[in-house]
Amino acid sequence: MSPKWTVWLGGVLLAAVIAAALYFPALRRQVNKAKDLTEKTAEQARRELLPVAPVSTGDPMVKVKMFWGSRGQEGELLPVIVELPLSRDPVLRAKQVLNTLLAGPVDAESRTLPPDAALLAFYILPDGTAVADFSDEIRTSIPSGIQSEQLAVESIVRTLEDNVPQVLRLKILIHGQEADTLAGHVDLTQLFRVNAKDVAGTQLDNPSPPGSSLPGPIRKAVDKMRQATKR
């Protein structure tokens, strides 16, 4: 091989070495970047399978049962264990579990309450009667049908029963007002039994029409809620 070809070949090899020295670090960075992106995507997918992490409130973490719908058995509720920071105060505790219930499970098809519904207020009267006031969306956005309405109310009742023993029975209001039904089917003029220890059977079994014969304490709570929603 002539000296001229030797010099040319050496130059080509030197250029190749320099190009490789410049290219491979960039390639390594691209590979590492793709690896990181893949790992992040996998981690994101894993996180999406879990309930949203609760905001730290300083309350102790407690394992609680949330009652959402079951995809396998239509019309049934499935208890799901989640860990939440829960207050020892029964009113705050009730708000925490109901807001988690409203936030819903990861699987949207297992929802029992509309995603845009909100808990506006919650009271527990001395006799164990709770009054929960929900936004209008709980009736306007709920799927039509008696089964979806029954599941909605039952999920609220069973979640309270399992996590707030101070609640014996429940009155549901919509935007501070009494309503005849949730969305045309489930009767909201009644008090819903929450705790088996409740013995106030007459109030539970004989619902009264809106605005008529509600007990005085509940009437005061209703009036209080109405005043709050007008502000």
Secondary structure, 3 states (H helix, E strand, C coil): CCHHHHHHHHHHHHHHHHHHHHHHHHHHHHHHHHHHHHHHHHHHHHHHCCCCCCCCCCCCEEEEEEEEECCCCCCCEEEEEEEEECCCCHHHHHHHHHHHHHHCCCCHHHCCCCCCCCEEEEEECCCCEEEEEECCHHHHCCCCCHHHHHHHHHHHHHHHHHHCCCCCEEEEEECCECCCECCCCCECCCCEECCCCCCCHHHHHCCCCCCCCCCHHHHHHHHHHHHHHHC
